[in-house]
Amino acid sequence: MTRGNYTYIALFKKEDGVYNVTVPDLEGVVTFGESIPEAIEMAKDALEVWLLNAEDYGFEINKPRSFNELQHLADGEEDFLQYVTVDTVFARKKEDNKAVKKTLTIPNWLNELAINNEVNFSQVLQQALKKELNII
């Protein structure tokens, strides 16, 4: 089974003030969001979970159709299609929360100030790395 990057087209339909999202090529990928950015993020999450399960359990993963083949589905005034890409290899790595020890060097004054303020060095480093890498 192929693992890695997948790109599918998601259909966003505005209904009753929310954006309902489906991936027409993969039955069962269904979610929603109250705003477009939230709906896009939820679509990515739903697609990622579906693909991880498909890989793990050997489900058939349909090939995505083209934008032109699906365009007719966006038939409402505020409906639209959006490409959604997920990386299942990266998603699996994110789930590997095994702690690794890192040695680093900081100025003594900063170390003492952090200790006096009961700063959790590991937590701060993790948060800073996630921010730097645009993960959060």
N, C-alpha and C positions, 0 to 999 in steps of 0.2 A: 504494500500500500504506500503510495506517495505521501510524503509529509513535507510540510514547509509552507510556502506562500500560496494563498488562494485569493482570487479576486472574483467576486460575484456582484451581480446587480441587485440592489434592494429597491423595493417599491414602497414609497411613502405616500399614504393616503390620509388626508386630514379629514377626521370625522369627529364630531362632537367636541371640538376644541383640542384634540390630541392627534398626534401623528402615529397611525398604525403602520407597522412595518412588517413586510414579508420578503422572503427571498424566493421568487417564483421557481427557481431551479432546484430548490431543496425543501421538500415538504417538511413542515414542522419548525422552520425558522420563522418565528413570529414574536414580535415585541412591540413596544410603543414608547413614545416620549412626549412630554408636554411642550417641548420646543424642538426646533429642528436640530440644534447641536446635541440635545439630550437624546433625541431619536436616533441620530447617527451613531452616537456612542453605544446606545443600547443595541443597535443593529450589529455593530462590531462584536459586542459581547455575546449576543445570541448566536451569531454565525460561528464564532470561535468555539463555543461550547458544543454546538452541533457537530462541527468538524472534528473536534477532539474525540467525541464519542464515536463518530463514524470510523475514525482511524483505529481507535481502541477495540471496537467490536466488529470491525470488518464490514461495515455497512457500505453499500454502493454510494459513491460520491459522483453525482451527475456532473457532466461538463457544463460550464456556464454558457448560456446563449448570449448572443450579441445584443448590444443596446438597441439596435434597430428591430430585432425580433421581439423585444419586450416593450417597446415604446408605446404600443397601443394600450397597455395596461394602465398607464397614467392618464386616465380619461377625465378626472375631475379638475376643476380650475386650480386647485392648490396641490394636486398630486405631482410627484416627480420621481425620477429614477436616480439612483446614486451608486457609484462603484464603491464597494466595501472590500478592503483587503485585510486579511489576517495572516499571521505567521504562527502556525501551530508549534513549530520547533521552539520559537521564542516563548510562546505561552507555557510550554512545558518547563522551560528553564525558570520562568518566573515562579512556578510552583515549588521549585527546589529551594526550600528555605533553610537548607543546612548552613549552619554558621561556620564561617572561616575566620581564622585569626589574621589580623593585619597589624603590621607595625608601622607607626607613623611618627613624625617629628613635628612638634609644635613648640613655640616659645614658652619658656618656663612661666612667665607672668600670666600667659593665657591659660596654661594648664592649672595654675593655682587658683585663678579666678573661677574657672569652670568647676573645679573641685569644691571650692567654697560655696558655689551656687548649686551644688548637687546636680550638675549636668550629666546626663547619660551619654557618654561619648559615642557608644555604638549607635544609639538612636539618632543622634545628631548627624553622624557620618552617613548613615543610611538615608536620612531625609535629604541631606545635601547632595548625595550622589544621584538620588532619584530626580531631584530638581535639575541638576546639571545635565542629566541624560534625558530630560523631558519625559520621564516615566510617570510622573504625577501631574 
